[in-house]
């Protein structure tokens, strides 16, 4: 066969019928919800960052680590209490994109496998989803540090 496959009149009629009964997704509404939820997470993260800067004398550069850790911890708590799932149902991708989505992925796998025990259940399955993210992050940091070291040693 060359080019496009030809459809039969029955297939065309089925496609037309399917189009009439297909549920239309509210794409703009879903995008706005995701933007709202992701924006709220970012506002909370910025407030936490300012908290560390104001009360603990961090600089803008050094407040990033504790802010990230706090956001992941809050996501762990919200997931543990079942609140994060409701946020995810409402906000969709807006809840998955920030660093809180990473925390949710880690704790969700741990909660799901807790009946298998701490070692074989929680320990072995906790990083199943997030393991690739951690691996890529560590490897990327190594490569960037290596490039920077070579650049600085060459007198740059």
Secondary structure as UniProt FT lines:
FT   HELIX           9..21
FT   HELIX           27..56
FT   TURN            60..62
FT   HELIX           63..80
FT   TURN            81..82
FT   HELIX           83..91
FT   HELIX           93..97
FT   HELIX           99..112
FT   HELIX           114..116
FT   HELIX           118..123
FT   HELIX           124..125
FT   TURN            126..130
FT   HELIX           131..153
FT   TURN            154..155
//
